[in-house]
């Protein structure tokens, strides 16, 4: 048996449903031959990607899920008041505590300090740019063609999405905050003169990013179709549905570029804000195991995988 190829995993956004990703990791850890060495994430997926890349044990991740509280770990009311006064922003909250929590869990490490290559995706809405935070070693080898095939850059005659790669950011927590800054809910995060928002706005499941990082076998996990509610009962549900519908085409394109690309099943009626849905761990594990079983059987409907040289 030859050396194992580089497996990359892309974690999609999904708010509180992001718990599912930790269940998927449980399945992958139980089959270490499939454990990724490259990770990228948007929105809630960036949290899991960063903690996984930092080497947090499965038990610790699941402990964090059980202890999670929005006001204790994410929402910073003091920062919200200060910025509302300074910037005249009213109606949205700061997620400053999320950055503090992440940096504490990561023990202050930067992207270059992690053994597993990591990328975090955010959006510069005002300038229509996808912002990719990663390490200097990854930035040097990024395959630009992979990124522009998924989201073409603008030309003189056609609109597009420009790419900004930031490889010298020492603050992973700040990058994750930006990736999770859902418009209308959280204040944008100011970095390098940009006001950054949720990465899922431009790249819901960043399969193209892990491919650009050098992964030759890719896994993409989507939660976003679950944003489409069964019934439109309120303004938030209408907005959620709109985001879900607009994301369908992008998601299909992204997941089609993965060797294993799939939408998690069984979460369409789950809350986007309730962190106490601990059975999502089991749902994520089950979904991932089902795809790994298909992988093992050699019956993947996509192109044939070759895990080993």
C-alpha positions in Angstrom: 0.0 0.0 0.0 1.4 3.4 -1.0 1.2 6.7 0.7 -2.2 8.2 1.4 -3.2 11.1 -0.8 -4.0 14.5 0.8 -7.7 14.6 1.8 -9.3 18.0 2.2 -12.7 18.7 3.9 -14.9 21.7 3.4 -17.4 22.5 6.2 -20.4 24.6 5.1 -22.4 27.2 7.1 -25.5 26.4 9.0 -25.7 28.4 12.3 -26.5 26.2 15.3 -26.9 23.2 12.9 -23.1 23.3 12.6 -23.1 20.8 15.4 -23.7 18.3 12.7 -20.1 18.8 11.5 -18.7 17.6 14.8 -20.7 14.4 14.4 -19.3 13.9 10.9 -15.8 14.3 12.4 -16.6 11.5 14.8 -17.2 9.2 11.9 -14.0 10.3 10.1 -11.9 9.8 13.3 -13.2 6.2 13.6 -11.8 5.6 10.1 -8.4 7.3 10.3 -7.4 6.4 6.8 -10.0 9.0 5.7 -9.0 11.7 8.2 -8.3 15.0 6.3 -5.0 16.9 6.5 -6.6 20.1 4.9 -9.6 21.9 6.2 -11.6 25.0 5.2 -14.9 26.4 6.4 -17.4 29.2 5.9 -19.6 30.6 8.7 -20.3 27.9 11.4 -18.1 25.6 9.3 -15.1 27.8 9.9 -15.5 27.2 13.7 -15.3 23.5 13.3 -12.6 23.7 10.7 -10.4 25.8 13.0 -10.9 23.6 16.0 -10.2 20.5 14.0 -7.1 22.0 12.4 -5.8 22.9 15.9 -6.0 19.3 16.9 -8.8 19.4 19.5 -9.8 15.9 20.5 -13.3 14.7 19.7 -14.2 14.5 23.4 -13.3 18.2 23.8 -15.4 19.2 20.8 -18.4 17.4 22.0 -17.9 18.9 25.5 -18.0 22.4 23.9 -21.2 21.6 22.2 -22.8 20.6 25.5 -21.6 23.7 27.3 -22.3 26.2 24.4 -24.3 29.4 25.2 -24.8 32.3 22.8 -24.4 35.1 25.3 -21.5 33.5 27.1 -19.5 32.4 24.0 -20.6 34.6 21.1 -22.6 37.8 21.7 -20.8 40.7 23.2 -23.3 43.3 24.4 -20.6 45.7 25.7 -18.9 45.7 22.3 -22.3 46.1 20.6 -23.1 49.2 22.6 -19.6 50.7 22.1 -19.7 50.2 18.3 -23.3 51.3 18.0 -22.3 54.6 19.5 -19.0 54.9 17.6 -20.4 53.8 14.2 -24.1 54.6 14.6 -25.0 51.0 14.0 -28.2 49.9 15.7 -30.1 46.6 15.5 -27.3 44.1 15.2 -24.9 42.6 17.8 -21.2 42.1 18.0 -19.8 38.5 18.0 -16.5 39.7 19.6 -16.8 36.9 22.3 -16.6 34.3 19.6 -13.1 35.5 18.6 -12.0 35.5 22.2 -13.3 32.0 22.8 -11.6 30.7 19.6 -8.3 32.1 20.4 -8.4 30.7 23.9 -9.2 27.2 22.6 -6.5 27.6 20.0 -4.0 28.7 22.7 -3.2 31.8 20.7 -1.8 29.9 17.7 -1.8 31.5 14.2 -2.6 29.7 10.9 1.1 28.9 10.4 1.2 27.3 13.9 -1.3 24.6 13.0 -0.3 21.1 11.8 -3.3 20.8 9.6 -3.6 23.4 6.8 -6.6 25.7 7.4 -8.5 28.3 5.4 -11.3 30.5 6.7 -13.6 32.2 4.1 -15.3 35.6 4.6 -17.0 38.2 2.3 -16.2 41.8 1.5 -19.7 42.7 0.4 -19.0 46.3 -0.4 -16.3 45.4 -2.9 -17.7 42.0 -4.0 -14.6 40.1 -2.9 -14.1 36.7 -1.4 -11.5 36.9 1.4 -9.5 33.8 2.3 -7.5 33.7 5.5 -4.8 31.0 5.6 -1.1 30.4 6.4 1.8 31.7 4.5 2.9 28.2 3.5 -0.6 27.5 2.0 -0.8 30.9 0.3 2.5 30.2 -1.6 1.0 27.1 -3.2 -2.6 28.1 -3.7 -3.9 27.0 -7.1 -5.6 30.2 -8.4 -7.3 28.3 -11.3 -9.3 26.2 -8.8 -10.6 29.4 -7.2 -11.5 31.2 -10.4 -13.2 28.2 -11.9 -15.7 28.3 -9.1 -16.1 32.1 -8.8 -14.6 33.9 -11.8 -13.0 37.3 -11.2 -14.6 40.3 -12.8 -13.7 41.4 -16.4 -14.3 44.5 -18.4 -17.6 43.1 -19.7 -18.8 40.8 -17.0 -19.2 41.0 -13.2 -17.4 38.6 -10.9 -16.0 38.0 -7.5 -12.4 39.1 -6.8 -10.2 37.1 -4.4 -8.2 38.5 -1.5 -5.8 36.1 0.3 -4.6 37.2 3.7 -1.7 35.0 4.9 -0.2 37.1 7.7 -3.2 37.3 10.0 -2.1 36.1 13.5 -5.6 36.2 14.9 -7.6 33.1 13.8 -10.4 34.1 16.1 -10.9 37.4 14.3 -11.0 35.5 10.9 -13.6 33.2 12.3 -15.7 36.1 13.6 -15.7 37.6 10.1 -16.7 34.3 8.5 -19.6 34.1 11.0 -20.8 37.7 10.7 -24.3 37.0 9.3 -25.6 40.3 7.7 -28.5 41.7 9.7 -27.6 39.7 12.8 -23.9 40.4 13.6 -21.9 43.6 13.0 -19.3 43.3 10.2 -15.8 42.7 11.4 -13.2 45.3 10.3 -10.0 43.8 9.0 -7.4 45.6 6.7 -9.9 48.4 6.0 -12.6 45.9 4.9 -16.0 45.4 6.6 -16.2 41.6 6.4 -19.4 39.4 6.6 -20.3 35.8 6.5 -18.2 33.6 4.2 -21.3 31.7 3.1 -22.4 34.6 1.0 -19.8 33.8 -1.6 -18.7 30.3 -0.9 -21.1 28.2 1.2 -19.1 25.0 1.1 -15.5 25.9 0.1 -14.6 22.8 -1.8 -12.7 24.9 -4.4 -10.6 26.3 -1.6 -9.4 22.9 -0.3 -8.7 21.9 -3.9 -6.7 25.1 -4.3 -4.9 24.3 -1.1 -3.6 21.0 -2.6 -6.1 18.4 -1.6 -6.5 15.7 -4.3 -9.4 14.0 -2.5 -12.1 16.3 -1.3 -15.1 16.0 1.0 -17.8 18.8 1.1 -20.5 18.9 3.7 -23.5 21.2 3.2 -26.1 22.3 5.7 -27.4 25.2 3.7 -30.3 23.7 1.9 -31.8 23.3 5.4 -32.1 27.1 5.5 -35.2 26.7 3.4 -38.1 26.5 5.9 -41.1 24.3 5.5 -43.5 27.3 5.9 -42.9 31.0 5.8 -44.3 32.1 9.1 -42.2 35.2 9.8 -39.8 37.7 8.2 -36.8 35.7 9.4 -38.2 32.6 7.8 -38.7 34.4 4.5 -35.2 35.7 4.6 -33.9 32.3 5.4 -35.8 30.8 2.5 -34.5 33.4 0.1 -30.9 32.7 1.2 -31.5 28.9 0.7 -33.0 29.3 -2.7 -30.3 31.6 -4.0 -27.7 29.2 -2.7 -28.9 26.2 -4.5 -27.1 26.7 -7.8 -23.8 27.7 -6.0 -24.1 24.6 -3.7 -24.7 22.2 -6.6 -21.6 23.6 -8.4 -19.5 23.4 -5.2 -20.6 19.9 -4.2 -20.1 18.6 -7.8 -16.5 19.6 -7.5 -16.0 17.3 -4.4 -15.3 13.6 -4.6 -17.8 13.2 -1.8 -20.1 16.2 -1.7 -23.4 16.0 0.0 -26.2 17.8 1.8 -26.8 16.5 5.4 -30.2 14.8 5.6 -32.6 15.0 8.5 -32.0 18.6 9.6 -34.5 20.6 7.5 -36.8 21.3 10.5 -34.1 22.0 13.0 -33.6 25.4 14.6 -30.8 27.7 13.4 -30.4 29.2 16.9 -30.9 26.4 19.4 -27.5 25.0 20.5 -29.1 22.3 22.6 -29.9 19.9 19.7 -27.3 17.4 20.7 -28.8 14.6 18.6 -27.4 16.5 15.6 -24.1 14.8 16.5 -25.6 11.4 15.7 -27.1 12.7 12.5 -23.8 14.0 11.3 -22.0 10.8 12.2 -24.7 8.7 10.5 -24.6 10.8 7.3 -20.9 10.7 7.1 -20.7 7.0 7.7 -23.2 6.3 4.9 -21.0 8.1 2.4 -17.9 6.4 3.7 -19.6 3.1 3.3 -20.3 4.0 -0.3 -16.7 5.1 -0.7 -15.5 1.7 0.7 -17.8 -0.2 -1.7 -16.3 1.5 -4.7 -19.8 2.5 -5.9 -19.5 6.3 -5.8 -21.5 7.8 -8.6 -18.9 10.5 -9.1 -15.5 9.9 -10.6 -13.7 6.9 -9.3 -11.5 7.7 -6.3 -8.0 6.5 -5.9 -7.0 7.0 -2.3 -3.6 5.5 -2.6 -0.7 6.1 -5.1 
